[in-house]
Amino acid sequence: MEDGKLSLLSLAKAEGAKVAPMGGGLLIYGLTYQEWTIRLMAFYALFLVVDSIGRKWVYPIVKLAWSFAWSRFRKPDQAPGDPGGQQ
């Protein structure tokens, strides 16, 4: 080995030492990296589905219901942002 150059094995050890604390933390409950990756992907996919349903269905329905309830129960001369004439 020439002076000033690191061997491939010493580089692998150095990189392994950097990754070991984070990797050890992922082995909680005996889960491997592959299992954590699958679960993280599943949670992300679930988040995307919930977000999509919430934005396209739940939010507009709640907004429409609120608007309908506001129009039914407000006083005739009350503005939309007015709390009911309370001072």
N, CA and C atoms as an extended XYZ file, in Angstrom:
261
Properties=species:S:1:pos:R:3:atomname:S:1:resname:S:1:resid:I:1 pbc="F F F"
N         0.845       -1.172        0.000 N   MET     1
C         0.000        0.000        0.000 CA  MET     1
C         0.892        1.238        0.000 C   MET     1
N         0.553        2.180       -0.825 N   GLU     2
C         1.344        3.395       -0.909 CA  GLU     2
C         0.983        4.352        0.215 C   GLU     2
N         1.932        5.167        0.565 N   ASP     3
C         1.678        6.166        1.600 CA  ASP     3
C         0.695        7.224        1.092 C   ASP     3
N        -0.168        7.681        1.963 N   GLY     4
C        -1.115        8.728        1.593 CA  GLY     4
C        -2.393        8.214        0.950 C   GLY     4
N        -2.499        6.930        0.724 N   LYS     5
C        -3.716        6.371        0.148 CA  LYS     5
C        -4.322        5.383        1.135 C   LYS     5
N        -5.621        5.461        1.294 N   LEU     6
C        -6.310        4.546        2.191 CA  LEU     6
C        -6.740        3.308        1.432 C   LEU     6
N        -6.732        2.202        2.117 N   SER     7
C        -7.194        0.977        1.474 CA  SER     7
C        -8.721        0.971        1.443 C   SER     7
N        -9.253        0.161        0.586 N   LEU     8
C       -10.699        0.040        0.458 CA  LEU     8
C       -11.312       -0.469        1.752 C   LEU     8
N       -10.635       -1.365        2.436 N   LEU     9
C       -11.141       -1.911        3.691 CA  LEU     9
C       -11.214       -0.835        4.771 C   LEU     9
N       -10.209        0.018        4.859 N   SER    10
C       -10.242        1.065        5.877 CA  SER    10
C       -11.330        2.099        5.570 C   SER    10
N       -11.576        2.374        4.293 N   LEU    11
C       -12.671        3.266        3.925 CA  LEU    11
C       -14.025        2.655        4.290 C   LEU    11
N       -14.180        1.367        4.052 N   ALA    12
C       -15.427        0.682        4.391 CA  ALA    12
C       -15.660        0.707        5.897 C   ALA    12
N       -14.590        0.520        6.673 N   LYS    13
C       -14.724        0.572        8.130 CA  LYS    13
C       -15.127        1.969        8.597 C   LYS    13
N       -14.531        2.993        7.996 N   ALA    14
C       -14.854        4.368        8.378 CA  ALA    14
C       -16.310        4.701        8.048 C   ALA    14
N       -16.763        4.295        6.876 N   GLU    15
C       -18.157        4.560        6.507 CA  GLU    15
C       -19.117        3.742        7.354 C   GLU    15
N       -18.745        2.537        7.666 N   GLY    16
C       -19.573        1.698        8.542 CA  GLY    16
C       -19.705        2.287        9.931 C   GLY    16
N       -18.635        2.885       10.427 N   ALA    17
C       -18.679        3.521       11.742 CA  ALA    17
C       -19.595        4.738       11.731 C   ALA    17
N       -19.693        5.416       10.602 N   LYS    18
C       -20.591        6.571       10.503 CA  LYS    18
C       -22.057        6.137       10.477 C   LYS    18
N       -22.331        5.027        9.840 N   VAL    19
C       -23.709        4.564        9.654 CA  VAL    19
C       -24.205        3.730       10.830 C   VAL    19
N       -23.311        3.157       11.610 N   ALA    20
C       -23.701        2.226       12.663 CA  ALA    20
C       -24.687        2.799       13.683 C   ALA    20
N       -24.509        4.012       14.202 N   PRO    21
C       -25.489        4.506       15.183 CA  PRO    21
C       -26.897        4.644       14.617 C   PRO    21
N       -26.994        5.162       13.404 N   MET    22
C       -28.308        5.295       12.789 CA  MET    22
C       -28.885        3.921       12.455 C   MET    22
N       -28.065        3.063       11.940 N   GLY    23
C       -28.528        1.717       11.597 CA  GLY    23
C       -28.937        0.922       12.814 C   GLY    23
N       -28.202        1.078       13.896 N   GLY    24
C       -28.570        0.390       15.134 CA  GLY    24
C       -29.907        0.865       15.669 C   GLY    24
N       -30.192        2.143       15.500 N   GLY    25
C       -31.477        2.667       15.952 CA  GLY    25
C       -32.640        2.124       15.158 C   GLY    25
N       -32.407        1.739       13.909 N   LEU    26
C       -33.486        1.178       13.093 CA  LEU    26
C       -33.793       -0.279       13.430 C   LEU    26
N       -32.928       -0.915       14.181 N   LEU    27
C       -33.154       -2.312       14.517 CA  LEU    27
C       -34.004       -2.481       15.772 C   LEU    27
N       -34.807       -1.478       16.073 N   ILE    28
C       -35.707       -1.550       17.224 CA  ILE    28
C       -36.752       -2.629       16.959 C   ILE    28
N       -37.079       -3.363       17.970 N   TYR    29
C       -38.068       -4.453       17.908 CA  TYR    29
C       -37.647       -5.538       16.927 C   TYR    29
N       -36.400       -5.626       16.591 N   GLY    30
C       -35.911       -6.681       15.721 CA  GLY    30
C       -36.259       -6.503       14.261 C   GLY    30
N       -36.629       -5.309       13.853 N   LEU    31
C       -36.961       -5.078       12.452 CA  LEU    31
C       -35.697       -4.822       11.651 C   LEU    31
N       -35.649       -5.389       10.496 N   THR    32
C       -34.494       -5.183        9.625 CA  THR    32
C       -34.712       -3.939        8.767 C   THR    32
N       -33.677       -3.552        8.042 N   TYR    33
C       -33.791       -2.392        7.158 CA  TYR    33
C       -34.892       -2.587        6.118 C   TYR    33
N       -34.992       -3.793        5.601 N   GLN    34
C       -35.998       -4.063        4.576 CA  GLN    34
C       -37.400       -3.906        5.146 C   GLN    34
N       -37.635       -4.404        6.343 N   GLU    35
C       -38.956       -4.271        6.962 CA  GLU    35
C       -39.290       -2.816        7.262 C   GLU    35
N       -38.289       -2.043        7.744 N   TRP    36
C       -38.516       -0.622        7.990 CA  TRP    36
C       -38.835        0.106        6.700 C   TRP    36
N       -38.131       -0.232        5.629 N   THR    37
C       -38.366        0.410        4.338 CA  THR    37
C       -39.773        0.120        3.841 C   THR    37
N       -40.198       -1.114        3.957 N   ILE    38
C       -41.548       -1.487        3.522 CA  ILE    38
C       -42.593       -0.752        4.351 C   ILE    38
N       -42.394       -0.682        5.657 N   ARG    39
C       -43.365        0.005        6.510 CA  ARG    39
C       -43.395        1.500        6.245 C   ARG    39
N       -42.232        2.108        6.039 N   LEU    40
C       -42.217        3.535        5.729 CA  LEU    40
C       -42.911        3.824        4.402 C   LEU    40
N       -42.689        2.973        3.410 N   MET    41
C       -43.375        3.151        2.131 CA  MET    41
C       -44.877        2.980        2.294 C   MET    41
N       -45.305        2.020        3.113 N   ALA    42
C       -46.735        1.809        3.340 CA  ALA    42
C       -47.364        2.999        4.061 C   ALA    42
N       -46.675        3.548        5.068 N   PHE    43
C       -47.199        4.724        5.769 CA  PHE    43
C       -47.284        5.927        4.836 C   PHE    43
N       -46.300        6.081        3.977 N   TYR    44
C       -46.309        7.191        3.026 CA  TYR    44
C       -47.463        7.038        2.033 C   TYR    44
N       -47.678        5.829        1.544 N   ALA    45
C       -48.790        5.589        0.627 CA  ALA    45
C       -50.127        5.849        1.328 C   ALA    45
N       -50.245        5.434        2.585 N   LEU    46
C       -51.464        5.696        3.356 CA  LEU    46
C       -51.677        7.199        3.526 C   LEU    46
N       -50.601        7.935        3.819 N   PHE    47
C       -50.698        9.385        3.951 CA  PHE    47
C       -51.184       10.019        2.653 C   PHE    47
N       -50.650        9.562        1.511 N   LEU    48
C       -51.070       10.127        0.229 CA  LEU    48
C       -52.545        9.860       -0.043 C   LEU    48
N       -53.020        8.674        0.296 N   VAL    49
C       -54.433        8.339        0.090 CA  VAL    49
C       -55.313        9.207        0.990 C   VAL    49
N       -54.958        9.309        2.270 N   VAL    50
C       -55.748       10.115        3.205 CA  VAL    50
C       -55.738       11.587        2.791 C   VAL    50
N       -54.587       12.088        2.379 N   ASP    51
C       -54.480       13.472        1.941 CA  ASP    51
C       -55.327       13.713        0.696 C   ASP    51
N       -55.272       12.801       -0.245 N   SER    52
C       -56.044       12.948       -1.475 CA  SER    52
C       -57.538       12.925       -1.191 C   SER    52
N       -57.982       11.988       -0.375 N   ILE    53
C       -59.401       11.903       -0.033 CA  ILE    53
C       -59.828       13.140        0.746 C   ILE    53
N       -58.966       13.589        1.655 N   GLY    54
C       -59.297       14.762        2.448 CA  GLY    54
C       -59.434       16.013        1.603 C   GLY    54
N       -58.541       16.196        0.654 N   ARG    55
C       -58.582       17.400       -0.180 CA  ARG    55
C       -59.704       17.365       -1.209 C   ARG    55
N       -59.998       16.194       -1.751 N   LYS    56
C       -60.975       16.123       -2.829 CA  LYS    56
C       -62.397       15.875       -2.347 C   LYS    56
N       -62.571       15.270       -1.168 N   TRP    57
C       -63.909       14.933       -0.705 CA  TRP    57
C       -64.263       15.554        0.633 C   TRP    57
N       -63.451       15.345        1.645 N   VAL    58
C       -63.826       15.761        2.999 CA  VAL    58
C       -63.867       17.284        3.118 C   VAL    58
N       -62.809       17.966        2.700 N   TYR    59
C       -62.765       19.426        2.823 CA  TYR    59
C       -63.907       20.105        2.062 C   TYR    59
N       -64.174       19.756        0.796 N   PRO    60
C       -65.292       20.413        0.110 CA  PRO    60
C       -66.650       20.120        0.749 C   PRO    60
N       -66.850       18.904        1.246 N   ILE    61
C       -68.124       18.578        1.885 CA  ILE    61
C       -68.292       19.367        3.175 C   ILE    61
N       -67.241       19.457        3.975 N   VAL    62
C       -67.315       20.230        5.219 CA  VAL    62
C       -67.528       21.706        4.909 C   VAL    62
N       -66.849       22.219        3.903 N   LYS    63
C       -67.009       23.618        3.514 CA  LYS    63
C       -68.436       23.888        3.045 C   LYS    63
N       -68.999       22.982        2.258 N   LEU    64
C       -70.366       23.129        1.776 CA  LEU    64
C       -71.363       23.047        2.928 C   LEU    64
N       -71.152       22.096        3.841 N   ALA    65
C       -72.048       21.953        4.992 CA  ALA    65
C       -71.986       23.186        5.879 C   ALA    65
N       -70.779       23.734        6.081 N   TRP    66
C       -70.633       24.947        6.894 CA  TRP    66
C       -71.349       26.121        6.229 C   TRP    66
N       -71.197       26.246        4.916 N   SER    67
C       -71.850       27.327        4.196 CA  SER    67
C       -73.370       27.188        4.277 C   SER    67
N       -73.847       25.968        4.124 N   PHE    68
C       -75.289       25.718        4.206 CA  PHE    68
C       -75.810       26.032        5.610 C   PHE    68
N       -75.091       25.571        6.638 N   ALA    69
C       -75.512       25.832        8.018 CA  ALA    69
C       -75.478       27.325        8.310 C   ALA    69
N       -74.459       28.015        7.810 N   TRP    70
C       -74.350       29.462        8.036 CA  TRP    70
C       -75.533       30.183        7.391 C   TRP    70
N       -75.900       29.784        6.183 N   SER    71
C       -77.004       30.458        5.502 CA  SER    71
C       -78.344       30.156        6.168 C   SER    71
N       -78.463       28.997        6.796 N   ARG    72
C       -79.725       28.647        7.456 CA  ARG    72
C       -79.907       29.338        8.799 C   ARG    72
N       -78.821       29.476        9.562 N   PHE    73
C       -78.955       29.909       10.948 CA  PHE    73
C       -78.514       31.354       11.208 C   PHE    73
N       -78.095       32.072       10.193 N   ARG    74
C       -77.683       33.455       10.425 CA  ARG    74
C       -78.912       34.351       10.426 C   ARG    74
N       -78.750       35.506       11.007 N   LYS    75
C       -79.820       36.501       11.000 CA  LYS    75
C       -79.876       37.132        9.614 C   LYS    75
N       -81.011       37.628        9.205 N   PRO    76
C       -81.141       38.152        7.834 CA  PRO    76
C       -80.193       39.292        7.497 C   PRO    76
N       -79.861       40.159        8.450 N   ASP    77
C       -79.005       41.294        8.147 CA  ASP    77
C       -77.556       41.069        8.601 C   ASP    77
N       -77.211       39.851        8.923 N   GLN    78
C       -75.877       39.540        9.444 CA  GLN    78
C       -74.900       39.245        8.304 C   GLN    78
N       -73.732       39.861        8.358 N   ALA    79
C       -72.705       39.622        7.340 CA  ALA    79
C       -71.998       38.287        7.629 C   ALA    79
N       -71.372       37.672        6.632 N   PRO    80
C       -70.738       36.363        6.835 CA  PRO    80
C       -69.649       36.327        7.932 C   PRO    80
N       -68.897       37.387        8.153 N   GLY    81
C       -67.860       37.370        9.175 CA  GLY    81
C       -68.305       37.960       10.489 C   GLY    81
N       -69.517       38.445       10.568 N   ASP    82
C       -70.031       39.120       11.761 CA  ASP    82
C       -70.416       38.087       12.829 C   ASP    82
N       -69.980       38.253       14.079 N   PRO    83
C       -70.318       37.270       15.114 CA  PRO    83
C       -71.740       37.384       15.651 C   PRO    83
N       -72.573       38.166       15.061 N   GLY    84
C       -73.959       38.225       15.511 CA  GLY    84
C       -74.328       39.524       16.151 C   GLY    84
N       -73.581       40.560       15.891 N   GLY    85
C       -73.892       41.868       16.429 CA  GLY    85
C       -73.456       42.082       17.865 C   GLY    85
N       -72.620       41.194       18.405 N   GLN    86
C       -72.162       41.358       19.783 CA  GLN    86
C       -71.055       42.406       19.823 C   GLN    86
N       -71.120       43.270       20.799 N   GLN    87
C       -70.128       44.342       20.948 CA  GLN    87
C       -69.078       43.966       21.947 C   GLN    87
